């Protein structure tokens, strides 16, 4: 008999699903050369494979990240004429699935997850996210206007619908998420606001006549000539927002009738105003904080919903002082996402950091952040961009949030694989590990928090108040074991990891477990692998030149492979 739960389960199946690698939990090593600013800061810039980096973060950051934003490659597949489309699609799904699973574990209960894609993979990604987060935790698909239909983009208009939008899938982890409502400035005057409360506070006039009387508009102009982008016009409606009104219907019949009896006079109640049977609603109710000319000010605004058409994608090349053609996201886009889902001090994570936009915006907005980037962009783009932010860089959203500089970040690299094969094929401890690194790595491998004790050398890490771990590369003798046992307090337990030990040590004490490195680790994880990335050169992004796009579509797999050998560029994952 089929289980009812099984009938309700919906999931996407692809080649390789269920064969995910057993990831080695690496340690992170700070590189002081690329750390900058306040040495006590918590902000992290990580250079390395993002899957391994996420695994490295899992132990310490599980359940702590308030907002995750990722902008992975869109994976159009156009570059692979002879490449099995299903196989390529499966590779992409495997990589996304593996990363989102760990990202889910890092999210706090009140956190939000956002993945930025286009039509190519977004529907498959939604099914993947539904499986990981649960369908009931889906929040929205936000459409973001990212381009305009012009130039060469329209040369194939007889064959396809021109792309003008990106898509943002948004998920929560639980019902504890609270969204901070955001508002967007109106682009033109709402002509429903056509009443003006006179100074007697009892009668109203035509707003148009008031504008003409105050010489805001000429006698020949209409209300449609009132321009909210004109500074004179804007100043007038901002100063008079409590007097400019529109009328709306109201369900209270008694108030309607009482208002009609006053005949052209305003009926004031404790919470509302009525005029000739309809409720008067002042413009001040529609003023909210919005971005206006690089500042956050009160203005005529609408509640932000699931279609964002007001963000400029065309002038991002100058933001942050680094070039990142076709892929850099606008600072105001990331600012909006973080404003929706975070507060000052919250932790933000982007595991596809690219040019560093998410980290830069989080820094300017007073959020803590973790950014991960595989390629050299970590040093050539992210580092100088974040350094400039610390120094008070004034581009992008800086003026809007009154950014003046300060803070800092720490630059980390992934430690190499703990185990490597020697020339004989035997697994040995990597020579790149010193004693402290090895102790930290073994603590992470065994689920202990690396925290060396001030006086007890053998207390290198602990999983509880009385459970400890000790790692040594020395031969463990019975004398050394006895010495440690003499120092242990009642109720304490210890795991000793070493290269080898005297046979008499094994099992001598019930509260001391002894294991050999690397035998204890083999078969548990994949060792010796440094890169879990998608080995695809030039994953397509939106191109201005459609003819170039067609040329790429006809490029052979062999040509792509040859290009890879010449360029030896890091993969995008």
N, C-alpha and C positions, 0 to 999 in steps of 0.2 A: 504494500500500500504506500502511495506517495505521500510524503510528509507535506502538511499544509504550508510550512515555511519554505520548502523547496519550490512549491508552486508560485509563491510570491516573489522569489528571488529573480531579479533581472540583472544580467551581466553581459558584457561584451567578451567574446572569445577571439584570441588571435594567436598566431604562431609564437611560441615561447612563453606564453602566459603560464604561470605556475612553476617556471624554471628559473626564478630569480636567483642571482648569486648570493652566497652567504658572505656578507660584507665584513671586512676586517675593521674593527673599531679603532681607527688611528688616533694618535694624539696630535694636538696642534702645537706648533713651535712658533713663538713670536720672533719676527725679524725686526730688531730695533732700528735698522737702517731705514725702513719704510714706515715705521710708526711715527706719529706726529701729534704734537700738542700735549694736552693734559695727560700725564702718565697714569693717572688714576681713573681714566675714563673706561667705560665698559663697551664702547663701540668696537666692532670687529670687521676687518677687511681680510677675507681669506682667499688665498691664491691656491687653486687646486681643483681637481675633479669634484664637481658639486655633489655627486652621489656619495663619494667617500667623505666629503666634508660634512654633509648632513648626518651621516652615520657617526662621525666624530662628535657632533654637537648633541646627539640624541640623549646621552646619559645625563648631561648637565642642564639641558634646556627643554626637556620634555615637559609639555604643558605650560610653557612660559611665554610663547610668542603671541602677541595680540593681533598682529596683522601680517599676512604673507601675501606678497605680490610677486608674480613671476611672469616673464615675457619670453617664453621659449621660442625657438625657431618655428615658423608657421608650417614648414614641411609640405610645400606644394608639390614636390616630386617632379617638377618640370624638367629637371636637369638629367633625368635618367631614362633615356629612350629605350634602352635594352635592359633596364633594371626591373625586376619583378615588382610591380606596384604594390601587390599585397605584402610581399616580404618587407619592402621599405616601410610601408605603413605599419607593419607589425613591430619593426624595430623602434619606430617612433613611439608607439603605444607602450611597448615594454619600458622604454626609458622614462616616459612620463609617469607611468603607473608606479614604478619603483620609487621615483622621487616624491610623488605626491603622498605615497604611503608613509614615508618618513616625515614629510612636512605635516601631515595630519597629527602624528604623534607629538610634534613640537608645538602645535597650536594650544593655546589656553582654551578653557571652556567657553569663555566669552569672546573668542577670537573670530577673525574673518579670513577667508582664503580667496584670492583673486588670481585668475589666470587669463592672460591677454592673448587672444588668438584671432584668426579670421575664419571664413567659412570652410576652409579646406579640412580642418581637423576638429573644429569646435564641437560638432555634434557627437563625434566619437569621444572627445574629451569629457563631454557632459555625462555620457554613460559611465565612463571610468570614474569620474568624481561622484556620481550617484552611488556607485558600488562602495567607494571608500567612505564617503561622508554620510550616505543614506539619502534617498530622494527627498525625504522630508526636511533635510537641511539645506536644500537648494534655495537661494534667495532670489537671484535675478540673472538674466542675461542683459547686460547693458550694451546698447549700440552706441558707438563713438564715431562721429564724423571725422574722418582722418585725411580726406583728400577731396578735391573738386574735379569734376569731369571736364578736363580741358587738354589741349595739346595732343600729343601722340597717343594718350590713353584712349582717345575716342576713335582711333583709326580702325578698330575692330568692332565698332558699334553695331554692325550688321550681323555679327557672329556671337556676341556675348553681351551680357549686362555689365556695364562698367562698375567696378568696385569702388565704393566711396566710404566704407565703414570698416572699423575693427569691432571686435566683440570681447566683452569682459564677463566671464562666468564668475559668480560670487556665491560662496558657500559659508555656512556657519558650522560650528562644531556642536553647539547645543542652543537651547532657547535662552541662554544667559547673555547672548550677544545683544547689545544695545547700539542702534545706529544714531549718529548725530545728524539730524536733518540739515541738508545744505540747500542753498538757494542760488539761482542764476539770474543775472540782471536781464530785464526785458529789453528787447531790441528796438521796440517802438512804443509809442503812447497807446494805452488802452482807452479807446473812446467812450467806454462805459463810464469812466470817471468824468462826468460832464456837469456836476453840481459843485457849487461853492458856498460854504456857510458864511453868511454875512457877520459883521462885527457885533451885531446885536444878539447873536447866537440863537435867534428865533426863526429867521427867514433864510432862504437860499436864493442864489442867483445862478445864471448860466455861467459855467466855467469859461466858455468861449468869450462871453462879454467881459468877464473880469480880465482875461488875458489881453483883450483889445484895449480896455480901459487903462491897464498898466503898461501899454505899449510893448508887450511881449510879442503880440501879433498885430499885423496891420488890419485895417477895417475890411480889406478884401480877402484876407486869409480865413481858412476854416480850421477846425480843431485838428484835422489831419496834418496841418502844417506845424503843429506843436512837436518839436524834435527833442527827445530826451538826451540826444548826444550833443546838443547845443548847450554850452556851459551856462548861458544866461537862462535858458528855459529850465535846465536842470536845477539851478540854484533856486528858482522860483517855486518849483513843486516840492523840493526838499524842505524849504522854509515854511511852506503852507500845507504840509502833508496832513495836518489835523483838520483842515478846512475843505480840502478837495475830496469829494465823495462820489460814490456810485450808489444806486438804489438796487435792492434785492428783495425778493419775496420773503415772507415770514409766515410761519405756521400759526402763530398766536392770533386767533380771530379777534379777541377782545382788544388787543393792542392795535390791530389794523383799523378797527372801527373807531377807536378813540382817536387815532391819528387822522382819519378822514374828517372827523368833526372839527378839528382845529383849522381846516382850510388854509393851506399854504404856510402853516407854521410847524416848527419842529416839536415833536413830542419827545421829551427827554425822560428816559428811565434810568435805573441804576447802572445798567450794563449796555444800553443801546440807545440809538436815536431813530425816530420814525418820521416819515414825511409823506403825507397823502396816501397812507395805507401801506407804504413800503419802508423797509429798513434802510437807513443811511449808513453806509460803511465807509469810513475815512481811508484815504490813501495810506496813512501811517500804519494801518494794519498790514499793508503789503510791502513795507520797508524792512529789509533784512540785510545782514552782512553779505556783501558780494565783492568780488574782485573788480575794481574799476580803475583802469589806467595804472596798473601795477600797485594799487593800494587796496586794502580791504576797508570798505566803507558801507554805510547804510544807503540803500538805493531801492528803486522800484524793482521788485524781484518776484520770481515764481519758485515754488518748491521744485527742487531737482528730482527728476524721476529717472526713467531707464533709457532716455535718449539724450545724449550729450552732443550738441552741435556747436558749442561756443568756444571750443579749445583750438588754438592755432597750432597745427602740425607743420606748417610750412616754414617757420622761422626758428626751428630748434637747433640748427647747425651752430649757432653762436652761443648756445647755453652751456655753461660749465667750462668753457675755454678749451674743449677737446672736440675733435672731429670724430663722428661716428655715422657715416652716410647711411641713410635709409632706415636706420634701426633705433635712433635715439628718440625716446619718448619725451613729450613736453613736460617741463617742471610743474606747470599748473595742473596737468592730469594727475600726476602722482600726489601733489598737494591735496587735490580733491579727494582722492581715495583714502589718504591717511586722515584727512579731516572727518570723513564719514565714519571711520571705524576705530580711531585711536584718540587718546588724550596725551597730554604732555607726560613724558616719562615712560610711556609704553614701549614695548620691544617690537621692532619691525624687522622682517627678514626678506631678502631677495636672493635667490640662489642662481639667477641668470643676470648678474649685475650689469654686464655690458659696459657702458660708458660711466656707470656709477650714479645714474640719476636718482634711483630710489634712496640710496644711502645719503646723497647730498641733500635731498628734500627732508628726509627724516632728521638729519643733523640741524638744518635750519629751523625746523618746527619743534625742536626740543624733544624728539623721540630718541630712544636708544635703537641701535640697529646692528644687524649682521648682514654683510654682503659677501657673496661668493662668486668668484669669476675664475674660470679655468685658464683662459688664454693670457697672453702677455698684456692684455688690456688691464689686468689687475695693477700692473706697474706703469704702463704707458698712458692709461686713461683714468682709471679709478683713483689711483694714488694722487696724481697732481690735481685732480678735480676736488677731492676731499681736502687736500692740503690747502687749496685756495679757499674753500669754504671756511675752514678753521681760521684763515687769515682775514676773513670778512668779505669775500667775493660778493659783488652786487648785481649779478645777472639773475635771470629767471624770476623766482618768487621772492628774492631777497628784500626788495622794497615793500612788498605786500605784507611780509611778516616782520618787517623792521629788523632784519638780520644784521648784526654788527660784528660777528665773528666770535671765536672762543671754542672751548671744548677740545676734543681730540679723538684719535682712533688708533687702534693697534693693528698692525699688519701681521698676519699669520700664514704659515705654510703648513701643508700636511707632512707629517713625518713619513719617511719611506716605509715600505712594508717591513714588518717586524721580522719575518722569516724570508730567507732567500735560499735558492739552491746553489750549492758550490759546484765546482767543475766536475765533481763526480755524481752530481744529481741528488746529493743529500741535503736535507733542509737544515739550515743553520741560522743562528741569530745574526741579523744584519750588523756588519761592522760599523755602520753609521750611528748605531745606538750607543751612547755612553751609559754609565750606571744609572743616572737620574732618569734619562729617557726610558730606559728599559723598565725601571721600577714603575714609572707612570703608565707605560704601555701595558704592563702586566696587570696593574690595578684596573685599568679600563677593560681589558680582556675578561677579567673575572668579575666585573660588576662592582668594584670597590671605588671609593672616592680617594684619589691620590692626595694625601695630606700628611707629609712627613712629620713625625713627632719631634719636639725640641730636644728631648733627652734619650728616648728609647729608639735606637737606630733601626730596630726591626719593626717598628710601627710606621710603615710607609704609607699605608692607606687603610681605610676601614669601610665596612658595609653597615655597621651598627656601632653602638657604644662599646661593645665588647668583642667584636669580630674584626680581625686585622689581617693584613697581607704583608709579606716580606719577600723581596726578590733579590737574589745574589747570583753573581757569575762564578763565585768561588765554590770549591768542593766543600760540601757540608759534612762536617765531622760530627761524631757523637758528642765530643766535648763542647763544640759550638752549640749544638742542639740543647744540651743540658744547661748551658749558660743562659740561653734564651728562656728555657722553661723556669729557671729559678727567678727570673724577673717578672714572669706572668702572674697576674692577680687571679684569684678565684673567679670562675665564670668566664674568663677570657678564652677566646679561640683564635687560632692562627693558621694561615695557609702560607707555606714556604715554597717559593718557586726558584729552582736552581738548575744549573747545567747537569750536575751529578751529585750523589751523596753516598755516604758510607752505608752499607746495607743494613747495619744495625739500627740506623735511624728510622727505617720504615716501620711505622706502626708502634713505636715505643711509647708515644703519648697519645691518649685518646683525643685530646683537644688540639693536637697539632697535625695538620695534613701536609704531606710533602709530595710535590710533583716536579717532574723533569721538564725543562724547556729544551727543545720545542715539541717533544712527544705529546705533551698535554694539549697542544694547540692544533696539531695536524688533524684535518678532517672537520674542524669546527668552522673555519672560514676559508675564503680564497686568499691565499698569500702570494706575494710577488707580482700582483697586478696593480698598476698605477693609474690606469685610465679605463673608465667605463663609459666613454663618450661615444657619440654617434659619429663615425668616421665618414662624414660626407662633406665634401668641399663645396663651399658657396651655396648653402641652403638658400633657396630663392626668397627674396623679399620683394616688396612692391617695386617695380621698375618703371622709370619714366619712359624708357625706350622700348616699345612693343616689338620692334624688329629685332632688337638684341635678345628679347625674350624668346622669340621664335628660333633664333640661332642656337640658344642654349638648349631648347627642346630637342634639337637635332644633334646634340653632342653625344658621342658614344661613351659608354662606361670606361673604355680603355683610355680615352682622352682625358677623362676626369681623373683616372688613376695616375696618368702621366703628370697631370697638373699637380696632384698631391705630392708626388715625389720631388717636383721642382720647388714648390712653395713651402712644403713641410709646415703648414699652418696648423695651429691647434684646432680641434673640433669645437663645435658650438655647444656641445653638452659637457 
